[in-house]
Amino acid sequence: MEDLLIRNVNIIDGTGAPAFRGSLAVRGERIHEVWRDPNCSVPARETVDGMGRTLSPGFVDTHTHSDLVLLHDGRQPASITQGVTTEILGQDGLSYAPLRRDNLRMYAQYLEGIDGRFEDVPFDFASVREYRERLNGKIGVNAAYLVPHCALRLETAGFENRLLTAQEMKRAQEILVQGLLEGAKGLSTGLSYFPGAFSDTQELVELCSAMAPHGGVYVTHLRTVFRAERFDNVEEALEIARRAKVKLHFSHYRTGGGTIGHAKKIMEKIDRAHEEGLDLTLELYPYPYGASYAPMLLPPWASAGGVQAILHRLNDEKQREAISAYIEKEFPHFDGMIAYAGRDPSLEGSTFRSLAEQRGETIGRTVAELLRSQELALSFHDADPQLSAERQYQFEEDVLELLSRPYYMVGSDAIHLGGYPHPRAWGAFARLLRIAREHAFPLETMIERMTDLPCRRFGLADRGRLQKGYFADMVLFDPDKAADASTVEEPRKQAVGFLDVWVNGCAALRGGVPTGALAGHSV
C-alpha cells in the first residue's frame, strides 16, 4: 500500500532529461517508485490524477530572508504557492546564529527592517545547531542555513570599523568551522552591509581557507564600497576563491539599469574563470530592480558601534546633517518605495522622493530623519523602472542568457515584511516559468536550474530529483498557465497555474489552496 499515487502526469525529473508521461508513488516522506506509465494503478491511500499536467521536484529558493519570519509563522505561503519547497537562509552575511544573546538582541534590532521583530519569537538560541533545531517541526518548507559573516565579526571585533586581529581571526575561523559542523552549508557575506563591510579581502581569504576543507560554499553579495578605494568587486570574489581554494557562489547577479542588454559582458570575467576551472555558481531573480534595508545607506563612520551608537548619531542634529550630506553625495539618484516602517506603517507605500517633496527637503535628509524616527526599522524596494516593452523583452532575454549556463540557479531574495514588499517574494519562480514559456526556453533546463543544480551545489542530500529514494518534495503545475501575479501595488498576490505541492510527502498546497502543513525539515 502506497501513501500517495500520482498518475497521468508529465514528469520532469530535475536532471535536465526529457520529460516523460508517467506515474509516481510516495511512501512516507520519500518517493517509492517512478513508472513510465501514465495509467499505473497500484493500491494507495490517496490517488491524484494529474490530468496530463507537469510534475517536477519542488523548487529550491537559493536566497531568502525568512530567518525570523519562519520562526514566527512557518507556513510560508509565498513560497509554497509558487512551488518552492526548500529555502536557503543566512544570506548576505545578515542572520542570527551563531551569536551570544547580547549580540543577538542588538543585531535583531539592527535587522528589523529585513526580518521583523516578533514577540512570539524568543531569542533563546546561540549556536547554528540551536537555531536549526528551532526550525524543525515549525516550518512548511525545508530550510538550509549559511553562517553569516556579520555574526563572525560581532562575536570577535564587535560592531567596530577595523580589521580583525590575529587572535580574533583565529576565533572567527573556529566559530565558522563549528557552524559548518553543526549543519551550515557555507559562509555568506554581504559586503555592502555592516559590520561585514568593515572587512578586507585578506580577512575573507583566511575565513574561506578555514572553511574549504569542510566543503562549504562561499556565498557573496558583492561589495559596492571598499574603504573609499577603486576596486573590481567581481575580481575580488574570484581572487578570494582562487586563493582559498573554495567553492564560490554569486548572489543575485543579473543585469539591470544601464547593463540591460549586456548579459554576456557582465559575465566575461566569471565565464573565463569557470573555463579556467574555478568552481563557481551564481543565482538571479527575474526583476530589473531590487530591495534592501535603509541602514545600508549610512556612512561607515556612522555605523560603527552598533544600534545605540547609530541612534545617538541620528539624534544629534549636527551628525544627522553630516549623514544626510553623505547620502546625497554617495546616492545622488536614490529613490525607492518604503516597504516596511516599523514605527509608522502609514509611511509604507510612499516613495522617499514624494516624502522629501512634501517636506521640502532633500532625499538624504528625509532618509536620515526616517532612520531616526523608525529606529532603523526601515526597508524599501527600488522604484520599478517600468521598462518599455522592448526593454522588458531585452531584460528577459538577459535572464535566459544567464540561465543558459549550467552553473546558474534561482533565488528570490525575498523580504516578506511590511505592506509593500518587493513582488519577487511571491512571484520570482512563477515569473521565470512564464518567461521560459514565452521565449521558448526549454522547460526541463529551467526546472534543473531550480531543483537538482542547487541541491548538488549546497549538499542537500536526496533532494532535487523525482527518483526512487529521494524525498518527496514535488510540485504539480500547468506549464501553459504558470505565471506570477504579484505587482508593486499588490505584492502578495498568489501566482497562478500551481495546483498541488508536497513537502516531504505531505500536502502543502491542494488545488491551489495552502494547507498550512508544517512538514519541512532543517536540512
C-alpha positions in Angstrom: 0.0 0.0 0.0 1.5 3.3 -1.1 0.7 6.5 0.8 0.3 8.5 -2.4 0.0 7.7 -6.1 0.2 10.5 -8.6 -0.7 9.2 -12.1 -1.2 10.6 -15.6 1.4 13.3 -15.3 4.2 14.7 -17.5 7.3 14.0 -15.3 10.3 16.3 -15.4 12.7 14.6 -13.0 15.0 17.6 -12.3 18.1 16.2 -14.1 17.5 18.1 -17.3 16.5 14.9 -19.1 13.5 15.0 -21.4 10.0 14.9 -19.8 8.0 11.7 -20.0 4.5 10.6 -19.3 4.3 8.5 -16.1 3.2 7.9 -12.6 4.9 8.2 -9.2 4.3 6.7 -5.7 5.2 8.0 -2.3 5.7 6.0 0.8 6.3 8.1 4.0 8.5 11.0 3.2 10.2 9.6 0.2 9.5 8.6 -3.4 9.0 4.9 -3.5 8.7 4.3 -7.3 8.6 6.1 -10.6 7.0 4.5 -13.7 7.0 5.4 -17.3 3.3 4.5 -17.4 0.7 7.3 -17.0 -2.0 4.8 -16.3 -0.3 3.0 -13.4 -2.7 1.6 -10.9 -1.4 0.3 -7.5 -3.1 0.3 -4.1 -2.6 3.7 -2.4 -4.3 5.6 0.4 -4.6 8.6 -1.8 -4.5 8.8 -5.6 -4.1 12.1 -7.6 -4.9 12.2 -11.3 -2.6 14.8 -12.7 -4.7 15.1 -15.9 -1.6 15.4 -18.1 -0.1 18.3 -16.2 3.6 18.6 -15.2 5.1 17.1 -12.0 8.6 18.2 -11.1 10.7 18.3 -7.9 9.9 21.2 -5.6 11.9 24.3 -6.4 14.9 25.4 -4.2 15.0 29.1 -3.4 18.7 29.6 -3.0 18.4 33.1 -1.4 15.7 34.2 1.0 15.4 36.5 4.1 13.0 34.4 6.1 15.2 33.8 9.1 12.9 35.1 11.8 9.7 35.1 9.8 9.8 31.3 9.6 10.1 31.1 13.4 7.1 33.4 13.7 4.9 31.8 11.1 6.4 28.8 9.3 3.6 28.2 6.8 5.3 30.4 4.2 2.6 30.7 1.5 4.7 33.0 -0.6 7.0 30.0 -1.4 4.5 27.2 -1.3 2.1 28.8 -3.8 4.8 29.0 -6.5 6.2 25.5 -6.0 9.1 26.3 -3.7 9.8 23.6 -1.1 13.3 24.5 0.2 14.8 27.8 1.1 18.4 28.7 1.9 18.7 31.1 4.8 21.5 33.1 6.4 22.1 35.2 3.4 24.1 38.4 2.7 26.0 37.9 6.0 22.8 39.0 7.8 21.4 36.5 10.2 21.2 35.4 13.8 23.4 32.4 14.6 26.0 31.9 16.0 25.6 34.9 18.3 25.8 35.4 22.0 22.5 36.6 23.5 23.5 40.3 23.9 24.8 40.4 20.3 21.7 38.5 19.1 19.3 41.0 20.6 21.3 44.0 19.3 21.6 42.6 15.8 18.0 41.6 15.6 17.1 45.2 16.3 19.5 46.3 13.6 18.0 43.9 11.1 14.3 44.5 11.9 13.8 46.1 8.5 14.6 42.8 6.9 13.2 40.2 9.2 10.9 42.0 11.6 10.5 41.7 15.3 8.0 39.3 16.8 7.0 38.9 20.4 6.4 35.2 20.0 10.0 34.5 18.7 12.2 34.2 21.8 15.9 34.8 21.4 16.8 31.5 23.2 19.3 30.2 20.7 23.0 30.9 20.4 24.5 28.3 18.0 23.8 27.2 14.5 22.6 23.9 15.9 20.2 25.6 18.3 18.8 27.9 15.5 18.3 24.9 13.1 16.6 22.9 15.9 14.1 25.8 16.4 13.0 25.4 12.7 12.3 21.7 12.9 8.6 20.9 13.2 7.7 24.5 12.7 8.1 25.2 9.0 6.2 24.5 5.9 9.3 24.4 3.7 12.7 22.8 4.2 15.4 25.2 5.3 19.2 25.2 4.9 21.5 27.7 6.5 24.7 29.6 5.8 27.0 31.0 8.6 26.6 34.8 8.3 29.9 36.8 8.1 28.5 39.6 10.2 27.9 37.2 13.1 31.6 36.2 13.0 32.6 39.9 13.2 30.2 40.7 16.0 31.5 37.7 18.0 35.1 38.8 17.6 35.6 42.5 16.9 32.1 43.7 17.7 30.4 46.4 15.5 33.7 48.2 15.0 35.2 49.7 11.9 38.6 48.0 11.9 40.3 44.8 10.8 40.5 41.7 12.9 43.5 41.0 15.0 45.3 37.7 14.6 43.7 36.3 17.7 40.2 37.5 16.6 40.8 35.9 13.2 41.6 32.6 14.8 38.4 32.8 16.9 36.3 33.7 13.8 37.7 30.7 11.9 36.8 28.4 14.9 33.3 29.8 15.1 32.8 29.3 11.3 34.1 25.7 11.3 31.9 24.9 14.3 28.8 26.3 12.4 29.7 24.0 9.4 30.0 21.0 11.7 26.5 21.9 13.1 25.0 21.7 9.7 25.6 25.0 7.9 26.3 24.8 4.1 28.8 27.6 3.8 29.7 31.2 4.6 27.7 34.2 3.4 28.9 37.7 3.1 27.0 41.0 2.5 29.9 43.2 1.7 27.8 46.3 1.4 26.4 45.8 4.9 27.8 46.4 8.3 29.7 45.2 10.2 30.8 42.9 7.3 31.7 45.8 5.1 34.5 46.7 7.6 36.4 43.6 6.4 39.1 43.5 3.7 39.9 40.8 1.1 42.6 39.1 3.3 40.1 38.5 6.1 37.7 36.7 3.7 40.6 34.7 2.2 41.5 33.4 5.7 38.0 32.6 6.6 37.3 30.7 3.4 40.6 28.9 3.7 39.4 27.5 7.1 36.1 26.5 5.5 37.4 24.9 2.3 38.4 21.5 3.9 34.8 21.1 5.1 33.3 21.6 1.6 31.4 24.8 2.5 30.4 27.3 -0.2 31.5 30.9 -0.2 28.3 32.8 -1.0 28.8 36.5 -1.6 26.8 39.7 -2.0 29.5 41.8 -3.8 30.8 45.0 -2.3 29.7 48.4 -3.5 32.1 50.3 -1.4 35.6 49.4 -0.2 37.3 51.8 2.1 37.0 54.6 -0.5 39.3 52.8 -2.9 38.7 51.9 -6.5 38.3 48.2 -6.9 36.7 45.5 -9.0 34.2 43.6 -6.9 33.9 40.6 -9.2 37.6 40.3 -9.3 37.7 40.4 -5.5 35.3 37.5 -5.3 37.3 35.5 -7.8 40.6 36.2 -6.0 39.1 35.0 -2.7 38.0 31.8 -4.3 41.3 31.2 -6.1 43.5 31.9 -3.0 41.3 30.0 -0.6 40.6 27.1 -3.0 36.9 27.4 -2.0 33.6 26.9 -3.9 32.2 30.3 -4.9 28.6 31.4 -5.4 27.5 34.9 -6.5 24.2 36.1 -5.0 21.6 37.9 -7.2 23.9 38.6 -10.1 21.9 39.9 -13.1 21.5 42.8 -15.4 19.5 46.0 -14.6 19.5 49.7 -15.4 22.4 50.5 -17.7 23.5 46.9 -18.0 20.3 45.6 -19.6 21.2 44.0 -22.9 24.8 43.3 -21.8 24.5 39.9 -20.1 27.5 38.4 -21.9 29.6 41.4 -20.9 28.9 41.3 -17.2 29.8 37.6 -17.3 33.1 37.9 -19.2 35.4 37.5 -16.2 33.2 34.9 -14.5 32.9 32.8 -17.6 36.6 33.0 -18.1 37.3 31.9 -14.5 34.8 29.0 -14.9 36.6 27.9 -18.1 39.9 28.0 -16.3 38.4 25.6 -13.7 37.3 27.7 -10.9 34.4 26.0 -9.0 31.7 28.7 -9.2 27.9 29.1 -9.4 25.5 32.1 -9.5 21.9 32.9 -8.9 19.4 35.5 -10.1 15.8 36.7 -9.7 13.8 37.9 -12.8 13.3 41.6 -11.9 15.4 44.6 -13.0 15.2 46.3 -9.6 16.0 45.2 -6.1 15.3 45.8 -2.4 17.2 46.4 0.8 17.0 47.9 4.2 17.8 51.6 4.8 20.6 51.3 7.4 22.8 50.2 4.5 22.7 53.9 3.3 24.5 55.1 6.4 28.2 56.0 6.1 30.8 53.7 7.7 31.7 56.1 10.4 28.0 56.4 11.5 27.5 52.7 11.5 30.4 51.8 13.9 29.4 50.8 17.4 26.0 49.2 16.7 22.4 50.2 17.2 22.6 52.6 20.2 25.6 54.4 18.8 23.9 54.8 15.4 20.7 56.1 17.0 22.8 58.5 19.1 24.3 60.0 16.0 21.0 60.2 14.2 19.5 62.1 17.2 22.3 64.6 17.1 21.4 67.3 14.7 24.9 68.1 13.5 25.8 64.4 12.9 22.4 63.9 11.3 23.2 66.7 8.8 26.5 65.0 8.0 24.7 61.7 7.4 22.2 63.5 5.2 25.0 65.1 3.1 26.7 61.7 2.8 23.6 60.0 1.4 23.1 62.9 -1.0 26.6 62.6 -2.3 27.0 58.8 -2.4 23.5 58.0 -3.6 22.6 61.1 -5.8 19.8 59.4 -7.7 18.4 57.3 -4.9 14.7 56.7 -4.6 12.5 53.8 -3.6 9.2 52.7 -2.2 9.0 52.2 1.6 8.2 48.5 2.1 8.3 48.4 5.9 8.3 51.2 8.5 8.4 49.6 11.9 7.2 52.6 14.0 4.8 54.2 11.4 3.2 51.8 8.9 1.3 54.7 7.3 4.6 55.5 5.6 4.6 52.2 3.7 3.8 52.5 0.0 5.3 56.1 -0.1 8.4 56.9 -2.0 11.3 58.7 -0.5 11.1 61.3 -3.2 7.5 62.0 -2.6 8.0 62.4 1.1 11.0 64.7 0.5 8.9 66.9 -1.8 6.1 67.0 0.8 8.6 68.1 3.5 10.5 70.5 1.3 13.8 68.8 1.9 16.4 66.6 0.2 16.0 62.9 -0.1 19.2 62.5 2.0 17.7 64.4 4.9 14.4 62.5 4.6 16.1 59.2 4.8 18.2 60.2 7.8 15.0 61.5 9.5 13.2 58.3 8.8 16.0 56.2 10.1 15.9 58.2 13.3 12.1 58.1 13.7 11.8 54.4 12.8 14.7 53.5 15.0 16.4 51.9 11.9 13.4 49.6 11.3 13.0 50.8 7.7 13.2 48.8 4.4 12.4 49.7 0.8 12.5 48.4 -2.7 13.9 50.3 -5.6 11.4 52.1 -7.8 10.0 49.9 -10.6 11.7 51.2 -13.7 8.6 50.3 -15.7 10.6 49.3 -18.8 9.2 49.7 -22.2 8.0 46.5 -23.9 11.2 46.4 -25.9 13.5 46.9 -22.8 11.5 44.3 -20.8 11.9 41.8 -23.6 15.6 42.6 -23.6 15.9 42.1 -19.9 14.1 38.7 -20.1 16.5 37.7 -22.8 19.3 38.6 -20.4 17.8 36.4 -17.7 17.6 33.4 -20.1 21.1 34.1 -21.5 22.4 33.8 -17.9 20.4 30.8 -17.1 21.6 29.0 -20.2 24.8 28.5 -18.3 24.8 25.1 -16.4 26.1 26.9 -13.3 23.3 29.4 -12.8 20.3 28.9 -10.5 17.4 30.9 -9.0 17.0 32.8 -5.7 14.1 35.2 -5.0 16.0 37.4 -2.4 12.6 37.6 -0.8 12.0 40.0 2.1 8.5 39.4 3.5 7.9 42.4 5.8 5.6 45.3 5.5 2.7 46.4 3.4 4.7 46.7 0.2 7.4 44.1 -0.1 9.1 43.5 -3.4 6.8 41.4 -5.6 9.7 38.9 -6.1 8.8 37.2 -2.8 5.5 35.9 -4.2 6.4 35.8 -7.9 10.1 35.0 -8.8 9.8 31.4 -9.7 6.4 31.7 -11.3 7.6 34.6 -13.4 10.6 32.6 -14.6 8.3 29.8 -15.8 6.3 32.3 -17.7 9.4 33.9 -19.2 10.7 30.5 -20.2 7.4 29.6 -21.9 7.1 33.0 -23.8 10.7 32.8 -25.0 10.7 29.0 -25.8 13.4 28.3 -23.2 13.5 24.5 -22.5 11.3 23.7 -19.5 13.5 20.8 -18.5 16.5 23.1 -18.4 14.7 25.7 -16.3 13.5 23.1 -13.8 17.0 21.6 -13.5 18.3 25.1 -12.6 15.6 25.3 -9.9 16.0 21.8 -8.4 18.8 19.4 -8.9 21.5 22.0 -9.5 21.1 23.9 -6.2 20.7 20.6 -4.3 24.0 19.4 -5.6 25.7 22.7 -5.0 24.6 23.1 -1.4 24.7 19.4 -0.4 21.0 18.9 0.1 21.1 15.2 0.1 18.4 13.1 -1.6 16.5 16.2 -2.8 16.0 17.9 -6.2 15.0 14.9 -8.3 12.0 12.7 -8.9 13.8 9.5 -8.3 13.3 6.5 -6.1 14.6 7.1 -2.6 14.6 10.9 -2.9 12.5 13.0 -0.5 9.0 13.7 -1.9 9.3 17.4 -2.4 7.1 17.9 -5.5 5.0 20.4 -7.4 2.2 19.7 -9.8 1.6 22.7 -12.1 0.2 23.7 -15.5 3.2 24.8 -17.6 0.8 26.6 -20.0 -0.6 28.8 -17.3 2.1 29.1 -14.6 2.8 32.8 -14.1 3.3 35.5 -11.4 0.5 37.8 -10.4 2.3 39.9 -7.7 2.8 43.5 -8.5 4.1 46.6 -6.8 0.5 47.6 -5.9 -0.5 44.0 -4.9 2.8 42.4 -3.9 1.2 39.4 -2.1 -1.0 38.3 -5.0 -0.7 34.5 -5.4 0.9 33.0 -8.5 -1.4 31.1 -10.9 -1.1 27.7 -12.5 0.1 25.8 -9.4 -2.2 23.0 -8.3 -0.5 20.8 -5.7 2.7 20.9 -3.7 4.1 18.3 -1.4 6.9 18.8 1.2 8.5 15.5 2.4 5.4 13.7 1.1 2.9 15.9 3.0 0.5 18.1 1.0 1.3 21.8 1.4 -0.9 23.0 -1.4 -4.1 21.3 -2.6 -6.0 22.6 -5.6 -4.1 25.9 -5.3 -5.0 26.4 -1.7 -2.3 26.2 1.0 -3.0 23.6 3.7 -0.8 25.2 6.4 1.1 21.9 6.9 4.4 22.2 8.7 6.3 19.3 7.3 9.5 21.0 6.4 12.9 19.9 7.8 16.1 21.8 8.7 18.3 20.3 6.0 
